[in-house]
Structure formats: structure tokens, C-alpha cells
Amino acid sequence: MAAAYQDFFIEQATDFSANVTLQDALGNPYDLNVFRVASQAKRSPYSTSPTITFNTIIADANNGIITLKAAANVTANIAATTLVYDVLIQDIASNTVSRVLEGRIFLDPAVTSIKLFPNE
């Protein structure tokens, strides 16, 4: 089964959060109660190191909803560019891994530096 495709836009130096509903080939949401989820973005599929490792949260396991997050201090350190990403799920019982979502991420450059905010 081919992974679904969705592009994202991230504004550099801002917090990124996106809710995504993961669906099977018939359009039914995955029951994520027995799965783990992971997601990374890279400059190319062949890059050895990820540019972003998303904090991936199962927001609603029964309806297949996950949240991908990256903090402002992470996005601030990425040059404005286009990245590729995917989302993998792993069945906890069988350890089977499937790619369920992929796409591109467009990073929009920031003008104001995040360093203007004091550390608390």
C-alpha cells in the first residue's frame, strides 16, 4: 500500500504543530491503540542525518489522529529550504513497520530573530 501524501509549510523560528489523520487505503482512520509513531524530515531521502525529528504524539488513537511538533528553537536553526518527510507506524505486537504518510516541507524564512526573546 502506498503512503498518503501531504505537504506542510513551516515558518522559520516559530513553533510548528500539525494534526494529521492517518487513513488506510479505503479512507478508514487507523486504530493507533496498538501502534507507535515516528517522523523525521531531511534535505533529501538520501541524507544521513535528519534535519528535524518531530515530537510525534498520538492525539486520538481511535480516530488515527497524530500531532507532529517542532519547537521554534529547532525551526530557527534550519535554513529556508524544502525538506522531505515521512511518518512511520509500528505495530507493537508484530513489530511490523509501515510508512503511512510522506511529503515535502517548505520552510518560509523568518526576518525577526528568535534571540530577541529573553530566556526565562
C-alpha contacts under 8 A as a table, 3 or more apart, distances in Angstrom:
res1	aa1	res2	aa2	distance
1	M	25	A	6.95
2	A	99	R	7.95
2	A	100	V	7.44
3	A	99	R	5.81
3	A	100	V	4.38
3	A	101	L	4.84
3	A	102	E	6.38
4	A	23	Q	7.99
4	A	100	V	5.97
4	A	101	L	4.63
4	A	102	E	6.28
5	Y	101	L	5.66
5	Y	102	E	5.02
5	Y	103	G	5.25
6	Q	101	L	7.16
6	Q	102	E	6.32
6	Q	103	G	5.06
6	Q	104	R	7.26
7	D	102	E	7.93
7	D	103	G	5.01
7	D	104	R	4.85
7	D	105	I	5.77
7	D	106	F	7.82
8	F	103	G	7.71
8	F	104	R	6.43
8	F	105	I	4.76
8	F	106	F	6.36
9	F	105	I	5.59
9	F	106	F	4.81
9	F	107	L	6.04
9	F	108	D	7.16
10	I	14	T	7.78
10	I	16	F	6.39
10	I	75	T	7.80
10	I	105	I	6.91
10	I	106	F	6.15
10	I	107	L	4.90
10	I	108	D	6.13
11	E	14	T	5.83
11	E	16	F	7.73
11	E	75	T	7.59
11	E	107	L	5.76
11	E	108	D	4.76
11	E	109	P	6.45
11	E	110	A	6.76
12	Q	72	A	7.52
12	Q	75	T	5.12
12	Q	76	A	5.24
12	Q	78	I	7.16
12	Q	79	A	7.93
12	Q	80	A	7.07
12	Q	107	L	6.06
12	Q	108	D	5.71
12	Q	109	P	5.26
12	Q	110	A	5.18
13	A	72	A	4.74
13	A	73	N	6.30
13	A	74	V	7.39
13	A	75	T	4.99
13	A	76	A	3.71
13	A	77	N	7.48
13	A	110	A	6.40
13	A	113	S	7.31
13	A	114	I	6.02
14	T	71	A	6.93
14	T	72	A	4.17
14	T	73	N	7.60
14	T	75	T	6.41
14	T	76	A	7.04
15	D	69	K	7.55
15	D	70	A	5.99
15	D	71	A	4.60
15	D	72	A	4.26
15	D	73	N	7.96
15	D	75	T	7.34
16	F	68	L	7.76
16	F	69	K	5.43
16	F	70	A	5.09
16	F	71	A	6.31
16	F	72	A	7.18
16	F	75	T	7.95
17	S	67	T	6.61
17	S	68	L	5.55
17	S	69	K	4.46
17	S	70	A	6.68
18	A	67	T	5.46
18	A	68	L	5.31
18	A	69	K	6.72
19	N	65	I	6.58
19	N	66	I	5.65
19	N	67	T	4.42
19	N	68	L	6.58
20	V	65	I	5.49
20	V	66	I	5.37
20	V	67	T	6.24
20	V	68	L	7.85
21	T	29	P	6.67
21	T	63	N	7.29
21	T	64	G	5.29
21	T	65	I	4.32
21	T	66	I	6.41
22	L	29	P	5.65
22	L	30	Y	5.89
22	L	64	G	5.11
22	L	65	I	6.20
22	L	66	I	7.46
22	L	100	V	6.92
22	L	101	L	7.46
23	Q	26	L	7.54
23	Q	27	G	5.18
23	Q	28	N	5.12
23	Q	29	P	4.13
23	Q	30	Y	5.42
23	Q	64	G	6.88
23	Q	100	V	7.81
24	D	27	G	5.34
24	D	28	N	5.45
24	D	29	P	6.28
24	D	30	Y	6.37
24	D	100	V	7.95
25	A	28	N	7.45
29	P	62	N	7.94
29	P	63	N	5.44
29	P	64	G	4.89
29	P	65	I	7.93
30	Y	61	A	7.81
30	Y	62	N	7.37
30	Y	63	N	6.50
30	Y	64	G	4.56
31	D	34	V	7.35
31	D	61	A	5.75
31	D	62	N	4.93
31	D	63	N	6.22
31	D	64	G	5.55
32	L	35	F	4.98
32	L	36	R	7.48
32	L	58	I	7.43
32	L	60	D	7.92
32	L	61	A	4.43
32	L	62	N	6.27
32	L	63	N	7.69
32	L	64	G	5.69
33	N	61	A	5.19
33	N	62	N	6.66
34	V	91	D	5.93
34	V	92	I	5.61
34	V	93	A	7.25
35	F	89	I	6.13
35	F	90	Q	5.24
35	F	91	D	4.58
35	F	92	I	5.40
36	R	89	I	5.50
36	R	90	Q	5.09
36	R	91	D	6.69
36	R	92	I	6.79
37	V	56	T	6.49
37	V	57	I	7.49
37	V	58	I	7.39
37	V	87	V	7.04
37	V	88	L	5.77
37	V	89	I	4.53
37	V	90	Q	6.47
38	A	54	F	7.49
38	A	56	T	5.99
38	A	87	V	5.81
38	A	88	L	5.35
38	A	89	I	6.51
39	S	53	T	6.26
39	S	54	F	5.61
39	S	55	N	7.85
39	S	56	T	6.69
39	S	68	L	7.75
39	S	85	Y	7.08
39	S	86	D	5.75
39	S	87	V	4.51
39	S	88	L	6.27
40	Q	50	P	6.20
40	Q	51	T	7.51
40	Q	52	I	5.56
40	Q	53	T	4.45
40	Q	54	F	5.76
40	Q	85	Y	5.61
40	Q	86	D	6.28
40	Q	87	V	7.21
41	A	50	P	5.75
41	A	51	T	5.67
41	A	52	I	5.04
41	A	53	T	6.52
41	A	54	F	7.84
41	A	83	L	6.15
41	A	84	V	5.45
41	A	85	Y	4.08
41	A	86	D	6.91
41	A	105	I	7.89
42	K	45	P	6.47
42	K	47	S	6.32
42	K	49	S	7.10
42	K	50	P	4.81
42	K	51	T	4.89
42	K	52	I	6.80
42	K	83	L	5.41
42	K	84	V	5.50
42	K	85	Y	6.35
43	R	47	S	6.41
43	R	50	P	7.79
43	R	51	T	6.83
43	R	82	T	6.84
43	R	83	L	4.62
43	R	84	V	6.21
44	S	47	S	5.31
44	S	83	L	6.58
44	S	84	V	6.06
45	P	84	V	6.78
47	S	50	P	7.15
50	P	53	T	6.42
51	T	78	I	7.50
52	I	70	A	7.49
52	I	74	V	7.42
53	T	70	A	7.78
54	F	68	L	5.78
54	F	69	K	5.41
54	F	70	A	5.61
55	N	68	L	5.89
55	N	69	K	4.99
55	N	70	A	6.35
56	T	66	I	6.92
56	T	67	T	5.75
56	T	68	L	4.81
56	T	69	K	6.39
57	I	66	I	5.53
57	I	67	T	5.07
57	I	68	L	6.62
58	I	61	A	5.94
58	I	64	G	7.80
58	I	65	I	6.27
58	I	66	I	4.41
58	I	67	T	6.37
59	A	65	I	5.50
59	A	66	I	4.98
59	A	67	T	6.12
60	D	63	N	5.61
60	D	64	G	6.09
60	D	65	I	4.93
60	D	66	I	6.74
61	A	64	G	5.21
61	A	65	I	6.29
61	A	66	I	7.82
62	N	65	I	7.90
70	A	74	V	6.36
70	A	75	T	6.88
71	A	74	V	5.32
71	A	75	T	6.53
72	A	75	T	5.15
72	A	76	A	5.87
72	A	114	I	7.74
73	N	76	A	5.15
73	N	77	N	6.70
73	N	114	I	7.54
74	V	77	N	5.60
74	V	78	I	7.19
75	T	78	I	5.47
76	A	79	A	7.87
76	A	114	I	7.11
78	I	81	T	7.93
79	A	107	L	7.64
79	A	109	P	7.42
80	A	106	F	7.71
80	A	107	L	4.89
80	A	108	D	5.69
80	A	109	P	5.06
81	T	106	F	6.20
81	T	107	L	5.33
81	T	108	D	7.56
82	T	104	R	6.68
82	T	105	I	5.58
82	T	106	F	4.63
82	T	107	L	6.14
83	L	104	R	5.54
83	L	105	I	4.94
83	L	106	F	6.50
83	L	107	L	7.87
84	V	102	E	7.51
84	V	103	G	5.80
84	V	104	R	4.40
84	V	105	I	5.98
85	Y	102	E	5.60
85	Y	103	G	5.65
85	Y	104	R	6.08
85	Y	105	I	7.11
86	D	99	R	6.98
86	D	100	V	7.64
86	D	101	L	5.45
86	D	102	E	4.04
86	D	103	G	6.52
87	V	99	R	5.85
87	V	100	V	5.93
87	V	101	L	5.08
87	V	102	E	6.31
88	L	97	V	6.61
88	L	98	S	5.54
88	L	99	R	4.41
88	L	100	V	5.99
88	L	101	L	7.33
89	I	97	V	5.62
89	I	98	S	5.42
89	I	99	R	6.46
89	I	100	V	7.04
90	Q	95	N	5.75
90	Q	96	T	5.47
90	Q	97	V	4.34
90	Q	98	S	6.50
91	D	94	S	5.61
91	D	95	N	5.03
91	D	96	T	5.27
91	D	97	V	6.53
92	I	95	N	5.32
92	I	96	T	7.73
99	R	102	E	7.72
110	A	113	S	7.34
112	T	116	L	7.88
113	S	116	L	5.89
114	I	117	F	5.99
115	K	118	P	7.08
